[in-house]
Amino acid sequence: MASEAEYLEIQVVELVDAGRLVTGLDAVLPPGLDLIEAVPAAGPGSLTERIEASHWRVELPGVSREQLQAAVDRLLAVDECRSSA
């Protein structure tokens, strides 16, 4: 699994300079997990409430279009889906 960007919303107990926040958090994150930017929350509600859309690209090597369509059709035909794991 790969990602170009992930978003995280955190609450601080006092106003913090965004640049200092990035530097401080980035210093304690594991190698390869890099914090790029911090911005103040804009508007009411949580981040997930404010997101209007996202775009996903899913690649399934070795799965034909027909196999994928059949699986999607089966999924859409059920009222509830549970993980077997």
C-alpha positions, -999 to +999 in steps of 0.1 A: +000+000+000+013+034-008+000+069-003+009+104-015-005+122+015-023+115+047-040+141+069-041+142+107-060+166+129-046+172+163-057+196+191-032+216+211-039+231+245-022+264+235-015+283+203+017+269+187+037+282+157+030+259+128+067+257+118+078+248+154+051+222+155+063+206+123+099+206+135+091+191+169+068+164+156+090+155+127+120+150+151+102+122+169+085+104+140+101+072+127+124+075+097+105+077+065+074+091+081+078+128+074+056+157+085+054+181+056+031+209+067+009+221+096-019+246+092-045+260+116-079+245+114-102+266+091-139+267+098-162+248+121-163+211+126-136+184+124-113+178+094-134+147+084-166+168+085-150+194+062-135+171+035-158+172+005-141+146-017-112+123-021-098+104-050-086+068-048-067+046-073-068+009-066-046-015-086-051-052-083-024-070-103-035-104-116-072-096-113-090-094-146-117-067-152-143-095-153-132-109-120-133-075-104-167-067-119-181-099-105-167-092-070-181-056-071-215-069-082-215-094-053-205-067-028-232-043-040-258-070-038-255-075+000-270-054+028-240-059+051-204-067+046-181-081+074-145-089+074-136-125+079-102-115+095 
